[in-house]
Amino acid sequence: MFRDFSAQALFMGLLTAFVGFASSFAVVLHGLIGVGATEAQAASGLMALSVSMGLCAIMLSVATRLPVSIAWSTPGAALLATSGAIEGGFATAVGGFIICALLIVIAGLWKPLGRMVAAIPATLANAMLAGVLIGLCFAPVKAIAFDPLLGLPIVLAWAIVGSINRLYAVPAALVAFIAVLAFGVDIPDGALSGLAASLLPKPELVAPSFTMAGLIGIALPLFIVTMASQNIPGIAVLKVNGYEPKPGPLFAVTGAFSLLSAPFGGHAVNLAAITAAMCAGSDAHPDPAKRYWAAINAGVFYVIFGLAAGAVTAFVALAPPILIQAVAGLALISAFAASALNAFREPEGREAAAVTFLVTASGVSFLGISGAFWGLLAGGLMLGLAHLMARRRR
């Protein structure tokens, strides 16, 4: 195994971990705080997720000799950000995380459930995801309106660097955010000493609360977007690069690591989709049989980044919230564009997709259940009604 190690795979692993962490940790923090987490609980959740996905990537890549990249559920974090505070607070959200993790394990071990998830129309799943993401994608514009001197440099860095290389667009926005925070925001006295004190990892256990609102409003939508937007595309990326993974065991293991991170505030870990292409492609190593080391190295660096999550969270907290939301929104623009395109690509079912998108994007919740679930339900009813009327016409 160690004969397959290479400097090229080491560099690609570091780049994968940096891009994966830097491009979406803001979304994760915003999502956890959105469902009631304190700053300390959000830092604990970020740490638990990063460490879990690092260890999961190492274990799966060693066991399968495949470049199995693991990520946290960025669409899931965006879903949490738009769900808002849930009745029962963060404890109820954690209960939803645990149920979601169990569902992912079952989907991997019990084929009928996996087939049910795969049977959800792609148009509706993408429309729900687009509805979840659009609210955060407004944040960069709102940041500029809040203070052009603070918001504009972040957006310009993303746009200019992204026009050269899309891979570095969000890291560039993050660098601009750090510069704006350092030179444009008045940092209170003593804040930096507090930042130094937060360098040591501080995991926080959260006693879960299991309620119907947590099941329907958190667990089910989180499960659907994680499976449809991350796990299934993650398998597709591996297959495109010439690998033949067994999906069930991979899903089950990611669910198990999600279950381990949930009591510490982590919402879900899953197969990576975007960064998976970095470890599975030829840039990781000319020999496909040796690319698994890139995923192993990425896992090691994810663990290192996770242990520094407390400092990252404390640093982010020094800035106006709209600025970190802007970074999160920029990180999700490409995902929003892809999901919207896939939702409305086919004329058949376009109205059902529109209903799903609009209900989800409205942010309205009923009975304590977020709009994402109701959007998927409304779109499904519209699609079913359209099929029924089409059969009657025949």
Backbone torsions as a table, in degrees:
resi	resn	phi	psi	omega
1	MET	NA	-44.9	-175.8
2	PHE	-71.6	-16.5	174.8
3	ARG	-69.8	-19.8	-179.9
4	ASP	-83.6	-9.4	-178.8
5	PHE	-66.4	142.6	179.1
6	SER	-147.4	154.3	176.9
7	ALA	-63.7	-33.3	179.3
8	GLN	-63.0	-43.7	178.2
9	ALA	-67.8	-33.8	177.4
10	LEU	-64.0	-46.6	179.7
11	PHE	-63.5	-44.2	-178.8
12	MET	-66.2	-34.6	176.4
13	GLY	-64.1	-43.4	177.7
14	LEU	-63.2	-44.7	-179.5
15	LEU	-64.1	-40.8	178.8
16	THR	-61.7	-46.6	-179.2
17	ALA	-65.3	-40.9	-180.0
18	PHE	-64.7	-47.4	-179.7
19	VAL	-63.7	-44.8	-179.0
20	GLY	-63.0	-41.7	-179.0
21	PHE	-75.5	-51.1	-173.9
22	ALA	-67.1	-32.3	-173.7
23	SER	-78.3	-17.5	-174.0
24	SER	-142.0	4.5	177.8
25	PHE	-62.9	-29.5	178.4
26	ALA	-63.7	-37.4	178.2
27	VAL	-64.8	-41.7	-179.5
28	VAL	-63.3	-48.4	179.3
29	LEU	-60.3	-44.5	-179.1
30	HIS	-63.8	-39.3	-179.4
31	GLY	-67.6	-44.7	-179.1
32	LEU	-65.4	-42.6	178.0
33	ILE	-66.6	-32.6	179.9
34	GLY	-62.7	-29.1	178.6
35	VAL	-100.5	19.6	169.0
36	GLY	107.1	3.8	-179.6
37	ALA	-71.9	143.4	170.6
38	THR	-76.1	172.4	178.6
39	GLU	-59.0	-42.6	-179.6
40	ALA	-66.0	-40.6	179.2
41	GLN	-67.8	-37.4	177.5
42	ALA	-65.2	-40.9	177.4
43	ALA	-63.7	-40.1	177.2
44	SER	-63.8	-42.2	178.6
45	GLY	-64.1	-42.6	178.1
46	LEU	-62.1	-43.0	178.8
47	MET	-63.6	-47.1	-178.2
48	ALA	-61.1	-41.6	179.7
49	LEU	-64.9	-47.2	-176.4
50	SER	-65.4	-43.1	178.7
51	VAL	-66.5	-42.8	-178.7
52	SER	-63.5	-44.3	-177.4
53	MET	-72.2	-28.7	175.0
54	GLY	-66.3	-48.7	179.4
55	LEU	-64.7	-37.5	179.4
56	CYS	-64.2	-43.4	179.3
57	ALA	-63.1	-42.8	179.7
58	ILE	-62.2	-48.4	-176.2
59	MET	-63.5	-48.3	-177.2
60	LEU	-67.9	-39.5	-178.9
61	SER	-68.2	-38.4	176.9
62	VAL	-67.3	-42.5	-175.6
63	ALA	-70.4	-36.7	-174.1
64	THR	-101.4	-15.9	-172.6
65	ARG	57.9	31.5	174.9
66	LEU	-117.4	150.6	178.6
67	PRO	-77.2	74.2	-176.6
68	VAL	-85.8	103.0	179.2
69	SER	-88.7	138.3	-178.8
70	ILE	-119.0	145.2	178.5
71	ALA	-141.9	164.1	168.5
72	TRP	-78.7	162.5	-177.7
73	SER	-80.2	93.9	177.6
74	THR	-64.5	-45.7	175.0
75	PRO	-60.2	-34.5	177.3
76	GLY	-65.1	-40.3	177.3
77	ALA	-64.8	-39.1	176.4
78	ALA	-63.7	-37.4	176.0
79	LEU	-60.7	-43.8	179.4
80	LEU	-63.6	-39.1	-178.6
81	ALA	-62.1	-33.9	-178.5
82	THR	-91.1	-13.1	-179.0
83	SER	-72.2	-33.5	-177.8
84	GLY	79.6	173.8	-179.0
85	ALA	-60.1	134.4	-177.9
86	ILE	-104.1	150.7	179.7
87	GLU	-60.2	127.3	-176.0
88	GLY	102.2	-9.1	175.1
89	GLY	74.2	-160.0	-173.7
90	PHE	-65.5	-27.1	178.3
91	ALA	-61.7	-38.5	177.0
92	THR	-67.5	-39.3	177.3
93	ALA	-61.9	-42.3	178.8
94	VAL	-63.0	-38.8	174.6
95	GLY	-58.9	-40.6	175.6
96	GLY	-64.1	-38.4	178.1
97	PHE	-61.0	-42.3	-178.7
98	ILE	-65.4	-43.1	178.6
99	ILE	-63.8	-42.1	177.8
100	CYS	-58.9	-44.2	179.5
101	ALA	-61.5	-42.0	178.4
102	LEU	-63.5	-39.3	178.2
103	LEU	-63.8	-38.4	178.8
104	ILE	-65.9	-41.0	176.8
105	VAL	-61.1	-45.8	-179.7
106	ILE	-63.3	-39.9	179.3
107	ALA	-61.6	-32.2	178.6
108	GLY	-77.8	-35.2	-176.1
109	LEU	-90.7	-30.0	-175.7
110	TRP	-112.5	105.6	-171.8
111	LYS	-58.7	-38.0	-179.8
112	PRO	-56.9	-39.0	179.3
113	LEU	-67.9	-40.5	176.7
114	GLY	-60.3	-38.7	178.6
115	ARG	-68.8	-34.4	178.1
116	MET	-63.4	-42.8	178.4
117	VAL	-63.6	-43.5	179.9
118	ALA	-65.7	-23.4	-178.3
119	ALA	-80.9	-12.5	176.5
120	ILE	-61.3	124.6	-177.8
121	PRO	-52.6	131.2	-177.9
122	ALA	-60.7	-33.4	179.8
123	THR	-62.0	-41.7	-178.3
124	LEU	-72.7	-39.8	178.1
125	ALA	-62.1	-42.1	178.7
126	ASN	-69.5	-36.5	178.5
127	ALA	-65.9	-40.3	176.4
128	MET	-62.9	-43.9	179.5
129	LEU	-63.4	-41.9	178.2
130	ALA	-62.1	-40.3	178.2
131	GLY	-65.1	-35.1	177.5
132	VAL	-68.3	-40.1	-172.3
133	LEU	-79.8	-28.2	-168.8
134	ILE	-61.9	-35.2	-179.8
135	GLY	-61.3	-43.2	178.7
136	LEU	-70.2	-29.8	-179.5
137	CYS	-70.0	-14.9	174.4
138	PHE	-77.3	-18.3	-171.9
139	ALA	-59.4	-39.8	178.9
140	PRO	-59.2	-39.1	178.2
141	VAL	-66.6	-41.6	179.3
142	LYS	-65.2	-33.4	179.0
143	ALA	-66.2	-39.7	177.7
144	ILE	-65.5	-40.6	178.2
145	ALA	-66.3	-34.5	-180.0
146	PHE	-64.6	-47.2	177.9
147	ASP	-162.4	103.3	-177.8
148	PRO	-56.7	-34.1	-178.5
149	LEU	-68.5	-23.5	178.9
150	LEU	-96.6	-42.5	-174.6
151	GLY	-80.5	-37.0	-174.4
152	LEU	-64.2	-41.9	178.8
153	PRO	-59.6	-35.0	179.7
154	ILE	-66.3	-46.4	-179.1
155	VAL	-67.5	-41.3	-179.7
156	LEU	-65.3	-40.7	178.1
157	ALA	-60.6	-43.2	178.6
158	TRP	-62.7	-45.3	-176.2
159	ALA	-68.7	-45.6	-175.6
160	ILE	-69.0	-49.9	-179.4
161	VAL	-66.8	-37.5	179.5
162	GLY	-64.2	-30.5	177.7
163	SER	-70.2	-20.9	178.1
164	ILE	-91.4	-48.5	180.0
165	ASN	-151.3	111.4	-175.9
166	ARG	-61.2	-28.3	-176.7
167	LEU	-61.7	-31.6	-175.7
168	TYR	-101.4	7.3	-176.0
169	ALA	-63.9	-50.9	-177.8
170	VAL	-70.4	-43.0	172.8
171	PRO	-55.8	-35.5	177.3
172	ALA	-65.4	-41.1	176.8
173	ALA	-62.8	-36.7	178.7
174	LEU	-66.9	-40.5	176.4
175	VAL	-62.2	-41.8	177.7
176	ALA	-63.8	-39.0	176.9
177	PHE	-60.1	-44.1	179.4
178	ILE	-63.2	-41.6	179.1
179	ALA	-64.7	-42.7	178.6
180	VAL	-62.7	-41.6	-180.0
181	LEU	-65.7	-38.3	-177.1
182	ALA	-72.3	-37.3	-172.1
183	PHE	-112.1	-14.5	-175.1
184	GLY	-115.9	-7.6	-177.6
185	VAL	-117.6	133.4	176.8
186	ASP	-74.8	112.2	-179.1
187	ILE	-91.5	124.8	-177.7
188	PRO	-60.4	150.9	176.7
189	ASP	-61.3	137.0	179.2
190	GLY	89.4	-9.6	-177.9
191	ALA	-67.7	-38.6	-178.7
192	LEU	-68.3	-34.7	176.1
193	SER	-66.5	-35.9	175.1
194	GLY	-65.7	-33.7	177.9
195	LEU	-65.2	-42.2	178.5
196	ALA	-63.8	-35.8	-179.6
197	ALA	-68.6	-21.3	-177.3
198	SER	-89.7	6.2	-179.1
199	LEU	-66.0	-31.0	178.6
200	LEU	-76.3	134.7	-179.7
201	PRO	-65.4	138.7	-178.5
202	LYS	-132.3	81.8	177.8
203	PRO	-66.5	141.6	178.9
204	GLU	-124.3	121.2	175.6
205	LEU	-78.3	136.9	178.0
206	VAL	-118.9	121.0	178.5
207	ALA	-69.7	120.4	-175.2
208	PRO	-75.0	153.5	174.0
209	SER	-125.5	126.1	-176.1
210	PHE	-103.8	113.9	179.7
211	THR	-132.3	164.4	177.8
212	MET	-64.3	-36.8	178.2
213	ALA	-63.8	-38.6	177.7
214	GLY	-68.1	-36.5	179.4
215	LEU	-67.0	-51.6	-173.7
216	ILE	-83.0	-35.2	-175.7
217	GLY	-86.3	-25.7	-177.8
218	ILE	-115.5	-59.3	-169.5
219	ALA	-62.7	-51.8	-175.2
220	LEU	-66.4	-50.6	177.5
221	PRO	-61.5	-37.5	179.1
222	LEU	-64.8	-41.4	177.6
223	PHE	-61.7	-45.3	-176.6
224	ILE	-65.5	-48.0	-177.2
225	VAL	-69.3	-32.3	178.9
226	THR	-68.1	-44.0	179.8
227	MET	-70.2	-47.8	-173.3
228	ALA	-75.7	-32.2	-173.7
229	SER	-101.8	-13.9	-176.8
230	GLN	-126.7	-59.3	-172.8
231	ASN	-65.7	-49.2	-178.6
232	ILE	-66.3	-46.5	174.3
233	PRO	-62.1	-32.0	178.5
234	GLY	-62.3	-39.4	175.2
235	ILE	-65.1	-40.2	-179.2
236	ALA	-62.4	-39.9	179.7
237	VAL	-63.1	-42.4	178.1
238	LEU	-62.7	-41.8	-179.4
239	LYS	-67.0	-38.6	178.6
240	VAL	-60.0	-32.2	-179.1
241	ASN	-91.4	13.6	171.8
242	GLY	93.4	9.2	179.6
243	TYR	-100.3	153.9	180.0
244	GLU	-124.5	75.9	-178.9
245	PRO	-76.3	157.5	171.2
246	LYS	-93.2	109.5	-172.0
247	PRO	-60.3	-43.6	-173.6
248	GLY	-53.4	-55.4	180.0
249	PRO	-61.1	-35.5	178.6
250	LEU	-65.1	-44.2	178.5
251	PHE	-60.9	-45.0	-176.3
252	ALA	-62.6	-41.3	-179.1
253	VAL	-68.2	-41.2	177.3
254	THR	-63.4	-36.6	176.2
255	GLY	-64.0	-38.4	178.9
256	ALA	-64.7	-42.0	177.9
257	PHE	-69.9	-32.1	173.2
258	SER	-62.1	-39.9	179.6
259	LEU	-64.7	-35.7	178.9
260	LEU	-71.1	-34.4	-177.4
261	SER	-83.8	-22.8	-174.1
262	ALA	-58.3	-45.9	-179.4
263	PRO	-61.9	-18.0	177.9
264	PHE	-97.6	8.4	175.4
265	GLY	102.1	3.3	179.9
266	GLY	-83.3	135.8	-173.9
267	HIS	-85.3	-46.1	179.2
268	ALA	-173.7	142.0	168.1
269	VAL	-115.5	153.4	-172.2
270	ASN	-159.1	177.9	174.6
271	LEU	-64.9	137.8	176.8
272	ALA	-75.1	150.3	177.5
273	ALA	-109.6	-57.8	-176.3
274	ILE	-74.6	-53.2	-178.1
275	THR	-70.4	-15.9	176.9
276	ALA	-60.5	-34.9	-179.1
277	ALA	-66.5	-26.7	179.8
278	MET	-69.7	-42.2	-178.6
279	CYS	-80.1	-27.9	-176.1
280	ALA	-90.6	-10.7	-176.8
281	GLY	-87.9	176.6	-175.4
282	SER	-68.6	-20.1	178.1
283	ASP	-66.2	-22.2	179.5
284	ALA	-76.4	-34.8	176.8
285	HIS	-176.8	142.4	177.8
286	PRO	-61.8	-31.0	-178.5
287	ASP	-92.8	115.4	-178.8
288	PRO	-57.9	-28.7	-177.8
289	ALA	-72.1	-11.9	-177.6
290	LYS	-111.5	3.8	-176.9
291	ARG	-75.3	-14.2	-179.2
292	TYR	-61.4	-23.2	178.1
293	TRP	-66.1	-28.2	176.9
294	ALA	-63.9	-41.9	178.8
295	ALA	-69.3	-36.3	176.5
296	ILE	-63.2	-46.2	179.2
297	ASN	-63.2	-39.8	177.1
298	ALA	-60.2	-40.0	178.1
299	GLY	-62.2	-41.2	178.6
300	VAL	-61.7	-44.2	-178.7
301	PHE	-71.2	-32.0	174.9
302	TYR	-61.3	-40.2	178.3
303	VAL	-62.9	-43.4	179.4
304	ILE	-62.7	-46.4	178.9
305	PHE	-62.6	-37.8	-178.9
306	GLY	-63.7	-37.4	-179.9
307	LEU	-67.1	-18.6	177.4
308	ALA	-98.1	13.0	-174.5
309	ALA	-62.4	-33.6	179.8
310	GLY	-62.2	-43.0	178.5
311	ALA	-66.8	-39.9	178.3
312	VAL	-60.8	-46.1	-178.8
313	THR	-65.5	-42.7	179.2
314	ALA	-63.7	-37.8	179.2
315	PHE	-66.5	-44.0	-179.8
316	VAL	-63.0	-35.2	-177.4
317	ALA	-66.3	-15.2	178.7
318	LEU	-73.5	-18.1	-175.4
319	ALA	-97.3	156.9	170.9
320	PRO	-56.5	136.5	-176.0
321	PRO	-54.6	-32.5	-176.5
322	ILE	-63.9	-26.2	-178.7
323	LEU	-71.1	-44.4	178.5
324	ILE	-71.1	-30.0	173.6
325	GLN	-64.4	-34.8	178.1
326	ALA	-64.8	-42.5	176.7
327	VAL	-61.8	-42.9	178.3
328	ALA	-62.5	-42.3	179.8
329	GLY	-64.0	-41.2	177.5
330	LEU	-63.1	-36.6	179.5
331	ALA	-66.3	-20.8	-174.4
332	LEU	-104.8	-2.1	-176.4
333	ILE	-62.3	-44.9	-179.3
334	SER	-65.7	-37.2	177.3
335	ALA	-65.7	-38.9	177.4
336	PHE	-64.5	-44.4	-179.4
337	ALA	-60.9	-43.7	-178.9
338	ALA	-66.3	-43.6	-177.9
339	SER	-68.9	-38.7	178.1
340	ALA	-65.5	-41.4	178.8
341	LEU	-62.3	-44.8	-179.2
342	ASN	-70.2	-28.5	179.7
343	ALA	-70.0	-37.6	-172.9
344	PHE	-111.9	14.5	-177.5
345	ARG	-65.9	-45.7	-175.6
346	GLU	-93.2	132.0	178.5
347	PRO	-59.4	-38.9	179.6
348	GLU	-70.4	124.2	-179.5
349	GLY	85.6	7.3	-178.0
350	ARG	-65.9	-38.3	179.2
351	GLU	-66.2	-40.1	177.7
352	ALA	-62.7	-40.7	177.6
353	ALA	-63.8	-39.3	179.4
354	ALA	-64.0	-40.7	178.1
355	VAL	-63.8	-44.8	178.0
356	THR	-59.0	-46.7	-179.4
357	PHE	-61.2	-48.0	-174.4
358	LEU	-68.2	-42.5	179.5
359	VAL	-64.9	-42.3	179.2
360	THR	-65.9	-46.7	-176.8
361	ALA	-67.8	-22.6	-179.7
362	SER	-62.3	-26.6	-179.3
363	GLY	73.7	6.4	-178.7
364	VAL	-79.4	135.6	177.0
365	SER	-116.4	145.7	176.7
366	PHE	-122.8	137.9	178.6
367	LEU	56.8	29.9	179.7
368	GLY	76.2	10.5	-177.4
369	ILE	-108.9	133.8	-172.2
370	SER	-67.8	160.7	-177.5
371	GLY	-64.9	-21.3	-179.1
372	ALA	-61.4	-43.3	179.3
373	PHE	-66.2	-46.4	-178.1
374	TRP	-66.1	-34.0	177.7
375	GLY	-63.6	-44.8	178.6
376	LEU	-65.2	-39.3	178.9
377	LEU	-65.8	-45.7	-179.4
378	ALA	-64.4	-42.2	178.1
379	GLY	-64.5	-39.8	178.0
380	GLY	-63.0	-40.4	177.7
381	LEU	-65.4	-40.7	177.7
382	MET	-62.7	-42.8	-179.7
383	LEU	-66.5	-41.3	177.4
384	GLY	-63.7	-40.8	178.5
385	LEU	-64.0	-40.8	179.3
386	ALA	-63.2	-42.0	178.4
387	HIS	-65.8	-38.4	179.4
388	LEU	-64.5	-43.8	179.2
389	MET	-66.2	-36.5	178.4
390	ALA	-64.4	-37.2	178.6
391	ARG	-68.9	-37.5	-178.9
392	ARG	-67.3	-34.4	179.7
393	ARG	-66.4	-27.6	179.6
394	ARG	-73.5	NA	NA
